[in-house]
Amino acid sequence: MKIKSLLFGISIILSLGFITPIDNTVYVCGKSEIYHNSKKHSALGRCKSGIKEMKESEAKKAGKRICKCKY
Ligand SMILES: [Zn+2]
C-alpha cells in the first residue's frame, strides 16, 4: 500500500509539471505596450527607458502585445 501511495504522489507531481505552461521570459522597453521574445531586437537596443524582464503571462495580463520580430 505504501508503494502505491508513493507512486500516486509522484504521478500527481508529474502531471502538475505537464499542466504548467511554459512561461517565456520576455523583454519590455520602459512602459511600451509591446513585448519582445528576444533581448537582441533592435528596438530594445534603442530603448533608453530601461529594459524590463517579465514573464510572458504577466505581459499578457498587462495588456501588452507581442512584437512581430522573430529572433
Ligand atoms: Zn521585437
N, CA, C, O and the ligand as a Tripos MOL2 file, in Angstrom:
@<TRIPOS>MOLECULE
protein
  285   283    72     0     0
PROTEIN
NO_CHARGES

@<TRIPOS>ATOM
      1 N           0.8270   -1.2150    0.0000 N.3       1 MET1
      2 CA          0.0000    0.0000    0.0000 C.3       1 MET1
      3 C           0.8570    1.2600    0.0000 C.2       1 MET1
      4 O           0.5300    2.2490   -0.6570 O.2       1 MET1
      5 N           1.9680    1.2110    0.7510 N.am      2 LYS2
      6 CA          2.8190    2.4020    0.8410 C.3       2 LYS2
      7 C           3.4160    2.7480   -0.5220 C.2       2 LYS2
      8 O           3.5020    3.9150   -0.9030 O.2       2 LYS2
      9 N           3.8240    1.7080   -1.2410 N.am      3 ILE3
     10 CA          4.4160    1.9530   -2.5620 C.3       3 ILE3
     11 C           3.3820    2.5620   -3.4990 C.2       3 ILE3
     12 O           3.6930    3.4520   -4.2920 O.2       3 ILE3
     13 N           2.1500    2.0730   -3.3990 N.am      4 LYS4
     14 CA          1.0990    2.5970   -4.2690 C.3       4 LYS4
     15 C           0.8740    4.0910   -4.0320 C.2       4 LYS4
     16 O           0.7630    4.8670   -4.9810 O.2       4 LYS4
     17 N           0.8060    4.4900   -2.7440 N.am      5 SER5
     18 CA          0.5530    5.9030   -2.4710 C.3       5 SER5
     19 C           1.7440    6.7600   -2.8850 C.2       5 SER5
     20 O           1.5820    7.9200   -3.2630 O.2       5 SER5
     21 N           2.9260    6.1900   -2.8130 N.am      6 LEU6
     22 CA          4.1180    6.9160   -3.2640 C.3       6 LEU6
     23 C           4.0450    7.1590   -4.7700 C.2       6 LEU6
     24 O           4.3180    8.2580   -5.2520 O.2       6 LEU6
     25 N           3.6740    6.1230   -5.4910 N.am      7 LEU7
     26 CA          3.5410    6.2550   -6.9450 C.3       7 LEU7
     27 C           2.4590    7.2690   -7.3030 C.2       7 LEU7
     28 O           2.5850    8.0420   -8.2520 O.2       7 LEU7
     29 N           1.3930    7.2360   -6.5090 N.am      8 PHE8
     30 CA          0.2990    8.1780   -6.7330 C.3       8 PHE8
     31 C           0.8040    9.6110   -6.5720 C.2       8 PHE8
     32 O           0.4940   10.4840   -7.3820 O.2       8 PHE8
     33 N           1.5840    9.8390   -5.5200 N.am      9 GLY9
     34 CA          2.1620   11.1590   -5.2730 C.3       9 GLY9
     35 C           3.0550   11.6090   -6.4070 C.2       9 GLY9
     36 O           2.9920   12.7590   -6.8420 O.2       9 GLY9
     37 N           3.8890   10.6960   -6.8860 N.am     10 ILE10
     38 CA          4.8060   11.0310   -7.9770 C.3      10 ILE10
     39 C           4.0270   11.3840   -9.2370 C.2      10 ILE10
     40 O           4.3770   12.3250   -9.9490 O.2      10 ILE10
     41 N           2.9670   10.6220   -9.5090 N.am     11 SER11
     42 CA          2.2110   10.8870  -10.7330 C.3      11 SER11
     43 C           1.5030   12.2390  -10.6590 C.2      11 SER11
     44 O           1.3310   12.9020  -11.6820 O.2      11 SER11
     45 N           1.0910   12.6550   -9.4600 N.am     12 ILE12
     46 CA          0.4800   13.9840   -9.3090 C.3      12 ILE12
     47 C           1.5130   15.0630   -9.6110 C.2      12 ILE12
     48 O           1.2250   16.0210  -10.3300 O.2      12 ILE12
     49 N           2.7150   14.9070   -9.0640 N.am     13 ILE13
     50 CA          3.7670   15.8990   -9.2950 C.3      13 ILE13
     51 C           4.0810   15.9960  -10.7890 C.2      13 ILE13
     52 O           4.2420   17.0880  -11.3320 O.2      13 ILE13
     53 N           4.1640   14.8340  -11.4420 N.am     14 LEU14
     54 CA          4.4680   14.8170  -12.8720 C.3      14 LEU14
     55 C           3.3680   15.4860  -13.6900 C.2      14 LEU14
     56 O           3.6510   16.2470  -14.6150 O.2      14 LEU14
     57 N           2.1190   15.2000  -13.3480 N.am     15 SER15
     58 CA          1.0320   15.7680  -14.1420 C.3      15 SER15
     59 C           0.9430   17.2750  -13.9280 C.2      15 SER15
     60 O           0.5830   18.0060  -14.8510 O.2      15 SER15
     61 N           1.2630   17.7510  -12.7290 N.am     16 LEU16
     62 CA          1.2930   19.1920  -12.4930 C.3      16 LEU16
     63 C           2.3620   19.8480  -13.3670 C.2      16 LEU16
     64 O           2.1750   20.9390  -13.9030 O.2      16 LEU16
     65 N           3.4740   19.1510  -13.4880 N.am     17 GLY17
     66 CA          4.5520   19.6520  -14.3280 C.3      17 GLY17
     67 C           4.1170   19.7870  -15.7730 C.2      17 GLY17
     68 O           4.5420   20.7090  -16.4680 O.2      17 GLY17
     69 N           3.2760   18.8790  -16.2260 N.am     18 PHE18
     70 CA          2.8160   18.9380  -17.6120 C.3      18 PHE18
     71 C           1.7480   20.0020  -17.8120 C.2      18 PHE18
     72 O           1.6710   20.6210  -18.8740 O.2      18 PHE18
     73 N           0.9260   20.2140  -16.7930 N.am     19 ILE19
     74 CA         -0.1540   21.1940  -16.9150 C.3      19 ILE19
     75 C           0.4070   22.6150  -16.9540 C.2      19 ILE19
     76 O          -0.0760   23.4560  -17.7130 O.2      19 ILE19
     77 N           1.4270   22.8820  -16.1360 N.am     20 THR20
     78 CA          2.0060   24.2200  -16.0880 C.3      20 THR20
     79 C           2.5570   24.6020  -17.4550 C.2      20 THR20
     80 O           3.4710   23.9450  -17.9530 O.2      20 THR20
     81 N           2.0260   25.6410  -18.0660 N.am     21 PRO21
     82 CA          2.5140   26.0150  -19.3910 C.3      21 PRO21
     83 C           3.8960   26.6390  -19.3060 C.2      21 PRO21
     84 O           4.2840   27.1760  -18.2690 O.2      21 PRO21
     85 N           4.6250   26.5640  -20.3910 N.am     22 ILE22
     86 CA          5.9460   27.1770  -20.4280 C.3      22 ILE22
     87 C           5.7530   28.6920  -20.4710 C.2      22 ILE22
     88 O           5.0900   29.2280  -21.3590 O.2      22 ILE22
     89 N           6.3430   29.3540  -19.5010 N.am     23 ASP23
     90 CA          6.1860   30.7980  -19.4080 C.3      23 ASP23
     91 C           7.5020   31.4670  -19.8030 C.2      23 ASP23
     92 O           8.4310   31.5670  -19.0000 O.2      23 ASP23
     93 N           7.5610   31.9100  -21.0210 N.am     24 ASN24
     94 CA          8.7920   32.5080  -21.5200 C.3      24 ASN24
     95 C           9.0960   33.8230  -20.8230 C.2      24 ASN24
     96 O           8.1980   34.5360  -20.3760 O.2      24 ASN24
     97 N          10.3650   34.1200  -20.7430 N.am     25 THR25
     98 CA         10.7720   35.4510  -20.2930 C.3      25 THR25
     99 C          10.7320   36.3720  -21.5050 C.2      25 THR25
    100 O          11.2680   36.0480  -22.5650 O.2      25 THR25
    101 N          10.0910   37.5200  -21.3350 N.am     26 VAL26
    102 CA         10.0070   38.4800  -22.4340 C.3      26 VAL26
    103 C          10.5890   39.8150  -21.9550 C.2      26 VAL26
    104 O          10.8120   40.0230  -20.7630 O.2      26 VAL26
    105 N          10.8220   40.6960  -22.9030 N.am     27 TYR27
    106 CA         11.5010   41.9560  -22.6000 C.3      27 TYR27
    107 C          10.6500   43.1250  -23.0740 C.2      27 TYR27
    108 O          10.1550   43.1480  -24.2010 O.2      27 TYR27
    109 N          10.4990   44.0840  -22.1850 N.am     28 VAL28
    110 CA          9.6840   45.2610  -22.4930 C.3      28 VAL28
    111 C          10.5340   46.5010  -22.2870 C.2      28 VAL28
    112 O          11.2510   46.6200  -21.2940 O.2      28 VAL28
    113 N          10.4450   47.4230  -23.2360 N.am     29 CYS29
    114 CA         11.1570   48.6900  -23.0980 C.3      29 CYS29
    115 C          10.2760   49.6770  -22.3400 C.2      29 CYS29
    116 O           9.2140   50.0660  -22.8250 O.2      29 CYS29
    117 N          10.7140   50.0780  -21.1590 N.am     30 GLY30
    118 CA         10.0050   51.0740  -20.3640 C.3      30 GLY30
    119 C           8.5430   50.7200  -20.2040 C.2      30 GLY30
    120 O           8.2010   49.6410  -19.7210 O.2      30 GLY30
    121 N           7.6700   51.6530  -20.6210 N.am     31 LYS31
    122 CA          6.2440   51.4050  -20.4790 C.3      31 LYS31
    123 C           5.6120   51.0270  -21.8110 C.2      31 LYS31
    124 O           4.4100   51.2040  -22.0100 O.2      31 LYS31
    125 N           6.4160   50.5140  -22.7050 N.am     32 SER32
    126 CA          5.9390   50.1160  -24.0280 C.3      32 SER32
    127 C           4.8270   49.0710  -23.9320 C.2      32 SER32
    128 O           4.7820   48.2760  -22.9930 O.2      32 SER32
    129 N           3.9430   49.0900  -24.9090 N.am     33 GLU33
    130 CA          2.8480   48.1140  -24.9400 C.3      33 GLU33
    131 C           3.2600   46.8500  -25.6860 C.2      33 GLU33
    132 O           2.4790   45.9060  -25.8090 O.2      33 GLU33
    133 N           4.4830   46.8440  -26.1770 N.am     34 ILE34
    134 CA          4.9670   45.7090  -26.9620 C.3      34 ILE34
    135 C           6.0120   44.9600  -26.1600 C.2      34 ILE34
    136 O           6.8890   45.5580  -25.5360 O.2      34 ILE34
    137 N           5.9050   43.6550  -26.1870 N.am     35 TYR35
    138 CA          6.9810   42.8800  -25.5630 C.3      35 TYR35
    139 C           7.7110   42.0640  -26.6100 C.2      35 TYR35
    140 O           7.1430   41.6890  -27.6360 O.2      35 TYR35
    141 N           8.9760   41.7950  -26.3380 N.am     36 HIS36
    142 CA          9.8320   41.1000  -27.2890 C.3      36 HIS36
    143 C          10.2890   39.7760  -26.7120 C.2      36 HIS36
    144 O          10.5490   39.6530  -25.5150 O.2      36 HIS36
    145 N          10.3820   38.7900  -27.5860 N.am     37 ASN37
    146 CA         10.8470   37.4700  -27.1600 C.3      37 ASN37
    147 C          12.3470   37.4510  -26.9670 C.2      37 ASN37
    148 O          12.8730   36.6020  -26.2480 O.2      37 ASN37
    149 N          13.0370   38.3760  -27.6010 N.am     38 SER38
    150 CA         14.4910   38.3640  -27.5400 C.3      38 SER38
    151 C          15.0110   39.7260  -27.1200 C.2      38 SER38
    152 O          14.4690   40.7650  -27.4960 O.2      38 SER38
    153 N          16.0630   39.6950  -26.3410 N.am     39 LYS39
    154 CA         16.7110   40.9210  -25.8960 C.3      39 LYS39
    155 C          17.4930   41.5440  -27.0440 C.2      39 LYS39
    156 O          17.8850   42.7090  -26.9830 O.2      39 LYS39
    157 N          17.7170   40.7490  -28.0970 N.am     40 LYS40
    158 CA         18.5840   41.2070  -29.1840 C.3      40 LYS40
    159 C          17.8590   42.1220  -30.1630 C.2      40 LYS40
    160 O          18.4970   42.7250  -31.0260 O.2      40 LYS40
    161 N          16.5600   42.2350  -30.0480 N.am     41 HIS41
    162 CA         15.8170   43.0380  -31.0030 C.3      41 HIS41
    163 C          16.2890   44.4820  -30.9990 C.2      41 HIS41
    164 O          16.5390   45.0600  -29.9410 O.2      41 HIS41
    165 N          16.4090   45.0660  -32.1940 N.am     42 SER42
    166 CA         16.9810   46.4010  -32.3280 C.3      42 SER42
    167 C          16.1550   47.4590  -31.6010 C.2      42 SER42
    168 O          16.7040   48.4630  -31.1480 O.2      42 SER42
    169 N          14.8490   47.2470  -31.4860 N.am     43 ALA43
    170 CA         14.0070   48.1980  -30.7610 C.3      43 ALA43
    171 C          14.4490   48.2910  -29.3010 C.2      43 ALA43
    172 O          14.3750   49.3540  -28.6860 O.2      43 ALA43
    173 N          14.8980   47.1860  -28.7670 N.am     44 LEU44
    174 CA         15.3780   47.1830  -27.3860 C.3      44 LEU44
    175 C          16.7650   47.8140  -27.3020 C.2      44 LEU44
    176 O          17.1210   48.4200  -26.2920 O.2      44 LEU44
    177 N          17.5390   47.6660  -28.3640 N.am     45 GLY45
    178 CA         18.8570   48.2780  -28.4070 C.3      45 GLY45
    179 C          18.7550   49.7900  -28.3620 C.2      45 GLY45
    180 O          19.6360   50.4720  -27.8390 O.2      45 GLY45
    181 N          17.6470   50.3130  -28.9280 N.am     46 ARG46
    182 CA         17.4380   51.7610  -28.9580 C.3      46 ARG46
    183 C          16.7320   52.2530  -27.6960 C.2      46 ARG46
    184 O          16.6040   53.4560  -27.4680 O.2      46 ARG46
    185 N          16.2850   51.3150  -26.8970 N.am     47 CYS47
    186 CA         15.4970   51.6590  -25.7190 C.3      47 CYS47
    187 C          16.3330   52.4200  -24.6960 C.2      47 CYS47
    188 O          17.4140   51.9780  -24.3050 O.2      47 CYS47
    189 N          15.8130   53.5730  -24.2690 N.am     48 LYS48
    190 CA         16.5810   54.3710  -23.3030 C.3      48 LYS48
    191 C          15.9130   54.4080  -21.9360 C.2      48 LYS48
    192 O          16.4950   54.8920  -20.9650 O.2      48 LYS48
    193 N          14.6850   53.8910  -21.8660 N.am     49 SER49
    194 CA         13.9760   53.9670  -20.5780 C.3      49 SER49
    195 C          14.1290   52.6880  -19.7600 C.2      49 SER49
    196 O          13.4290   52.4850  -18.7680 O.2      49 SER49
    197 N          15.0460   51.8360  -20.1840 N.am     50 GLY50
    198 CA         15.3270   50.6390  -19.3990 C.3      50 GLY50
    199 C          14.5360   49.4320  -19.8700 C.2      50 GLY50
    200 O          13.3310   49.5220  -20.1050 O.2      50 GLY50
    201 N          15.2120   48.3140  -20.0060 N.am     51 ILE51
    202 CA         14.5520   47.0870  -20.4530 C.3      51 ILE51
    203 C          14.0930   46.3050  -19.2340 C.2      51 ILE51
    204 O          14.8750   46.0110  -18.3300 O.2      51 ILE51
    205 N          12.8190   45.9780  -19.2300 N.am     52 LYS52
    206 CA         12.2560   45.2070  -18.1220 C.3      52 LYS52
    207 C          12.0500   43.7700  -18.5470 C.2      52 LYS52
    208 O          11.5160   43.4960  -19.6210 O.2      52 LYS52
    209 N          12.4840   42.8480  -17.6850 N.am     53 GLU53
    210 CA         12.2550   41.4400  -17.9480 C.3      53 GLU53
    211 C          10.9880   41.0200  -17.2270 C.2      53 GLU53
    212 O          10.7910   41.3760  -16.0660 O.2      53 GLU53
    213 N          10.1390   40.2790  -17.8890 N.am     54 MET54
    214 CA          8.9580   39.7350  -17.2080 C.3      54 MET54
    215 C           8.5430   38.4380  -17.8580 C.2      54 MET54
    216 O           9.0590   38.0620  -18.9100 O.2      54 MET54
    217 N           7.6040   37.7550  -17.2250 N.am     55 LYS55
    218 CA          7.0890   36.5260  -17.8010 C.3      55 LYS55
    219 C           6.0530   36.8850  -18.8630 C.2      55 LYS55
    220 O           5.3570   37.8950  -18.7550 O.2      55 LYS55
    221 N           5.9650   36.0480  -19.8790 N.am     56 GLU56
    222 CA          5.0280   36.3180  -20.9620 C.3      56 GLU56
    223 C           3.6020   36.4290  -20.4320 C.2      56 GLU56
    224 O           2.8300   37.2600  -20.9100 O.2      56 GLU56
    225 N           3.2450   35.6020  -19.4500 N.am     57 SER57
    226 CA          1.8930   35.6430  -18.9010 C.3      57 SER57
    227 C           1.6220   36.9880  -18.2180 C.2      57 SER57
    228 O           0.5040   37.5000  -18.2760 O.2      57 SER57
    229 N           2.6490   37.5600  -17.5680 N.am     58 GLU58
    230 CA          2.4870   38.8670  -16.9200 C.3      58 GLU58
    231 C           2.2900   39.9500  -17.9670 C.2      58 GLU58
    232 O           1.4540   40.8390  -17.8070 O.2      58 GLU58
    233 N           3.0640   39.8660  -19.0350 N.am     59 ALA59
    234 CA          2.9590   40.8620  -20.0970 C.3      59 ALA59
    235 C           1.5580   40.8250  -20.7190 C.2      59 ALA59
    236 O           0.9680   41.8660  -21.0070 O.2      59 ALA59
    237 N           1.0440   39.6230  -20.9180 N.am     60 LYS60
    238 CA         -0.2930   39.4890  -21.4980 C.3      60 LYS60
    239 C          -1.3450   40.0340  -20.5550 C.2      60 LYS60
    240 O          -2.3020   40.6780  -20.9850 O.2      60 LYS60
    241 N          -1.1690   39.7780  -19.2670 N.am     61 LYS61
    242 CA         -2.1050   40.2750  -18.2650 C.3      61 LYS61
    243 C          -2.1310   41.7950  -18.2560 C.2      61 LYS61
    244 O          -3.1700   42.4090  -18.0130 O.2      61 LYS61
    245 N          -0.9690   42.3990  -18.5240 N.am     62 ALA62
    246 CA         -0.8670   43.8590  -18.5270 C.3      62 ALA62
    247 C          -1.3650   44.4380  -19.8430 C.2      62 ALA62
    248 O          -1.2930   45.6490  -20.0550 O.2      62 ALA62
    249 N          -1.8680   43.5840  -20.7280 N.am     63 GLY63
    250 CA         -2.4550   44.0400  -21.9830 C.3      63 GLY63
    251 C          -1.4380   44.3330  -23.0640 C.2      63 GLY63
    252 O          -1.7380   45.0430  -24.0240 O.2      63 GLY63
    253 N          -0.2380   43.7940  -22.9190 N.am     64 LYS64
    254 CA          0.7850   44.0430  -23.9160 C.3      64 LYS64
    255 C           0.6610   43.0780  -25.0880 C.2      64 LYS64
    256 O           0.1040   41.9870  -24.9730 O.2      64 LYS64
    257 N           1.2000   43.5190  -26.2110 N.am     65 ARG65
    258 CA          1.1510   42.6950  -27.4110 C.3      65 ARG65
    259 C           2.5630   42.2250  -27.7660 C.2      65 ARG65
    260 O           3.5520   42.8950  -27.4690 O.2      65 ARG65
    261 N           2.6330   41.0690  -28.4030 N.am     66 ILE66
    262 CA          3.9350   40.5470  -28.7880 C.3      66 ILE66
    263 C           4.4560   41.2820  -30.0190 C.2      66 ILE66
    264 O           3.6970   41.6130  -30.9300 O.2      66 ILE66
    265 N           5.7290   41.5240  -30.0290 N.am     67 CYS67
    266 CA          6.3940   42.1430  -31.1720 C.3      67 CYS67
    267 C           6.4420   41.1180  -32.3040 C.2      67 CYS67
    268 O           6.4500   39.9110  -32.0650 O.2      67 CYS67
    269 N           6.4740   41.6140  -33.5230 N.am     68 LYS68
    270 CA          6.4910   40.7030  -34.6630 C.3      68 LYS68
    271 C           7.8960   40.2110  -34.9970 C.2      68 LYS68
    272 O           8.0860   39.4630  -35.9560 O.2      68 LYS68
    273 N           8.8530   40.6220  -34.2250 N.am     69 CYS69
    274 CA         10.2260   40.1790  -34.5010 C.3      69 CYS69
    275 C          10.3340   38.6630  -34.2990 C.2      69 CYS69
    276 O           9.6210   38.0830  -33.4800 O.2      69 CYS69
    277 N          11.2250   38.0440  -35.0500 N.am     70 LYS70
    278 CA         11.3020   36.5880  -34.9830 C.3      70 LYS70
    279 C          12.6420   36.1000  -34.4830 C.2      70 LYS70
    280 O          13.0860   35.0210  -34.8750 O.2      70 LYS70
    281 N          13.2820   36.8450  -33.6500 N.am     71 TYR71
    282 CA         14.5840   36.4230  -33.1450 C.3      71 TYR71
    283 C          14.4250   35.4390  -32.0180 C.2      71 TYR71
    284 O          15.4190   34.9700  -31.4630 O.2      71 TYR71
    285 ZN         10.9220   42.8640  -31.0910 Zn       72 ZN72
@<TRIPOS>BOND
     1     1     2 1
     2     2     3 1
     3     3     4 2
     4     3     5 am
     5     5     6 1
     6     6     7 1
     7     7     8 2
     8     7     9 am
     9     9    10 1
    10    10    11 1
    11    11    12 2
    12    11    13 am
    13    13    14 1
    14    14    15 1
    15    15    16 2
    16    15    17 am
    17    17    18 1
    18    18    19 1
    19    19    20 2
    20    19    21 am
    21    21    22 1
    22    22    23 1
    23    23    24 2
    24    23    25 am
    25    25    26 1
    26    26    27 1
    27    27    28 2
    28    27    29 am
    29    29    30 1
    30    30    31 1
    31    31    32 2
    32    31    33 am
    33    33    34 1
    34    34    35 1
    35    35    36 2
    36    35    37 am
    37    37    38 1
    38    38    39 1
    39    39    40 2
    40    39    41 am
    41    41    42 1
    42    42    43 1
    43    43    44 2
    44    43    45 am
    45    45    46 1
    46    46    47 1
    47    47    48 2
    48    47    49 am
    49    49    50 1
    50    50    51 1
    51    51    52 2
    52    51    53 am
    53    53    54 1
    54    54    55 1
    55    55    56 2
    56    55    57 am
    57    57    58 1
    58    58    59 1
    59    59    60 2
    60    59    61 am
    61    61    62 1
    62    62    63 1
    63    63    64 2
    64    63    65 am
    65    65    66 1
    66    66    67 1
    67    67    68 2
    68    67    69 am
    69    69    70 1
    70    70    71 1
    71    71    72 2
    72    71    73 am
    73    73    74 1
    74    74    75 1
    75    75    76 2
    76    75    77 am
    77    77    78 1
    78    78    79 1
    79    79    80 2
    80    79    81 am
    81    81    82 1
    82    82    83 1
    83    83    84 2
    84    83    85 am
    85    85    86 1
    86    86    87 1
    87    87    88 2
    88    87    89 am
    89    89    90 1
    90    90    91 1
    91    91    92 2
    92    91    93 am
    93    93    94 1
    94    94    95 1
    95    95    96 2
    96    95    97 am
    97    97    98 1
    98    98    99 1
    99    99   100 2
   100    99   101 am
   101   101   102 1
   102   102   103 1
   103   103   104 2
   104   103   105 am
   105   105   106 1
   106   106   107 1
   107   107   108 2
   108   107   109 am
   109   109   110 1
   110   110   111 1
   111   111   112 2
   112   111   113 am
   113   113   114 1
   114   114   115 1
   115   115   116 2
   116   115   117 am
   117   117   118 1
   118   118   119 1
   119   119   120 2
   120   119   121 am
   121   121   122 1
   122   122   123 1
   123   123   124 2
   124   123   125 am
   125   125   126 1
   126   126   127 1
   127   127   128 2
   128   127   129 am
   129   129   130 1
   130   130   131 1
   131   131   132 2
   132   131   133 am
   133   133   134 1
   134   134   135 1
   135   135   136 2
   136   135   137 am
   137   137   138 1
   138   138   139 1
   139   139   140 2
   140   139   141 am
   141   141   142 1
   142   142   143 1
   143   143   144 2
   144   143   145 am
   145   145   146 1
   146   146   147 1
   147   147   148 2
   148   147   149 am
   149   149   150 1
   150   150   151 1
   151   151   152 2
   152   151   153 am
   153   153   154 1
   154   154   155 1
   155   155   156 2
   156   155   157 am
   157   157   158 1
   158   158   159 1
   159   159   160 2
   160   159   161 am
   161   161   162 1
   162   162   163 1
   163   163   164 2
   164   163   165 am
   165   165   166 1
   166   166   167 1
   167   167   168 2
   168   167   169 am
   169   169   170 1
   170   170   171 1
   171   171   172 2
   172   171   173 am
   173   173   174 1
   174   174   175 1
   175   175   176 2
   176   175   177 am
   177   177   178 1
   178   178   179 1
   179   179   180 2
   180   179   181 am
   181   181   182 1
   182   182   183 1
   183   183   184 2
   184   183   185 am
   185   185   186 1
   186   186   187 1
   187   187   188 2
   188   187   189 am
   189   189   190 1
   190   190   191 1
   191   191   192 2
   192   191   193 am
   193   193   194 1
   194   194   195 1
   195   195   196 2
   196   195   197 am
   197   197   198 1
   198   198   199 1
   199   199   200 2
   200   199   201 am
   201   201   202 1
   202   202   203 1
   203   203   204 2
   204   203   205 am
   205   205   206 1
   206   206   207 1
   207   207   208 2
   208   207   209 am
   209   209   210 1
   210   210   211 1
   211   211   212 2
   212   211   213 am
   213   213   214 1
   214   214   215 1
   215   215   216 2
   216   215   217 am
   217   217   218 1
   218   218   219 1
   219   219   220 2
   220   219   221 am
   221   221   222 1
   222   222   223 1
   223   223   224 2
   224   223   225 am
   225   225   226 1
   226   226   227 1
   227   227   228 2
   228   227   229 am
   229   229   230 1
   230   230   231 1
   231   231   232 2
   232   231   233 am
   233   233   234 1
   234   234   235 1
   235   235   236 2
   236   235   237 am
   237   237   238 1
   238   238   239 1
   239   239   240 2
   240   239   241 am
   241   241   242 1
   242   242   243 1
   243   243   244 2
   244   243   245 am
   245   245   246 1
   246   246   247 1
   247   247   248 2
   248   247   249 am
   249   249   250 1
   250   250   251 1
   251   251   252 2
   252   251   253 am
   253   253   254 1
   254   254   255 1
   255   255   256 2
   256   255   257 am
   257   257   258 1
   258   258   259 1
   259   259   260 2
   260   259   261 am
   261   261   262 1
   262   262   263 1
   263   263   264 2
   264   263   265 am
   265   265   266 1
   266   266   267 1
   267   267   268 2
   268   267   269 am
   269   269   270 1
   270   270   271 1
   271   271   272 2
   272   271   273 am
   273   273   274 1
   274   274   275 1
   275   275   276 2
   276   275   277 am
   277   277   278 1
   278   278   279 1
   279   279   280 2
   280   279   281 am
   281   281   282 1
   282   282   283 1
   283   283   284 2
@<TRIPOS>SUBSTRUCTURE
     1 MET1         2 RESIDUE 1 A MET
     2 LYS2         6 RESIDUE 1 A LYS
     3 ILE3        10 RESIDUE 1 A ILE
     4 LYS4        14 RESIDUE 1 A LYS
     5 SER5        18 RESIDUE 1 A SER
     6 LEU6        22 RESIDUE 1 A LEU
     7 LEU7        26 RESIDUE 1 A LEU
     8 PHE8        30 RESIDUE 1 A PHE
     9 GLY9        34 RESIDUE 1 A GLY
    10 ILE10       38 RESIDUE 1 A ILE
    11 SER11       42 RESIDUE 1 A SER
    12 ILE12       46 RESIDUE 1 A ILE
    13 ILE13       50 RESIDUE 1 A ILE
    14 LEU14       54 RESIDUE 1 A LEU
    15 SER15       58 RESIDUE 1 A SER
    16 LEU16       62 RESIDUE 1 A LEU
    17 GLY17       66 RESIDUE 1 A GLY
    18 PHE18       70 RESIDUE 1 A PHE
    19 ILE19       74 RESIDUE 1 A ILE
    20 THR20       78 RESIDUE 1 A THR
    21 PRO21       82 RESIDUE 1 A PRO
    22 ILE22       86 RESIDUE 1 A ILE
    23 ASP23       90 RESIDUE 1 A ASP
    24 ASN24       94 RESIDUE 1 A ASN
    25 THR25       98 RESIDUE 1 A THR
    26 VAL26      102 RESIDUE 1 A VAL
    27 TYR27      106 RESIDUE 1 A TYR
    28 VAL28      110 RESIDUE 1 A VAL
    29 CYS29      114 RESIDUE 1 A CYS
    30 GLY30      118 RESIDUE 1 A GLY
    31 LYS31      122 RESIDUE 1 A LYS
    32 SER32      126 RESIDUE 1 A SER
    33 GLU33      130 RESIDUE 1 A GLU
    34 ILE34      134 RESIDUE 1 A ILE
    35 TYR35      138 RESIDUE 1 A TYR
    36 HIS36      142 RESIDUE 1 A HIS
    37 ASN37      146 RESIDUE 1 A ASN
    38 SER38      150 RESIDUE 1 A SER
    39 LYS39      154 RESIDUE 1 A LYS
    40 LYS40      158 RESIDUE 1 A LYS
    41 HIS41      162 RESIDUE 1 A HIS
    42 SER42      166 RESIDUE 1 A SER
    43 ALA43      170 RESIDUE 1 A ALA
    44 LEU44      174 RESIDUE 1 A LEU
    45 GLY45      178 RESIDUE 1 A GLY
    46 ARG46      182 RESIDUE 1 A ARG
    47 CYS47      186 RESIDUE 1 A CYS
    48 LYS48      190 RESIDUE 1 A LYS
    49 SER49      194 RESIDUE 1 A SER
    50 GLY50      198 RESIDUE 1 A GLY
    51 ILE51      202 RESIDUE 1 A ILE
    52 LYS52      206 RESIDUE 1 A LYS
    53 GLU53      210 RESIDUE 1 A GLU
    54 MET54      214 RESIDUE 1 A MET
    55 LYS55      218 RESIDUE 1 A LYS
    56 GLU56      222 RESIDUE 1 A GLU
    57 SER57      226 RESIDUE 1 A SER
    58 GLU58      230 RESIDUE 1 A GLU
    59 ALA59      234 RESIDUE 1 A ALA
    60 LYS60      238 RESIDUE 1 A LYS
    61 LYS61      242 RESIDUE 1 A LYS
    62 ALA62      246 RESIDUE 1 A ALA
    63 GLY63      250 RESIDUE 1 A GLY
    64 LYS64      254 RESIDUE 1 A LYS
    65 ARG65      258 RESIDUE 1 A ARG
    66 ILE66      262 RESIDUE 1 A ILE
    67 CYS67      266 RESIDUE 1 A CYS
    68 LYS68      270 RESIDUE 1 A LYS
    69 CYS69      274 RESIDUE 1 A CYS
    70 LYS70      278 RESIDUE 1 A LYS
    71 TYR71      282 RESIDUE 1 A TYR
    72 ZN72       285 GROUP 0 **** ****
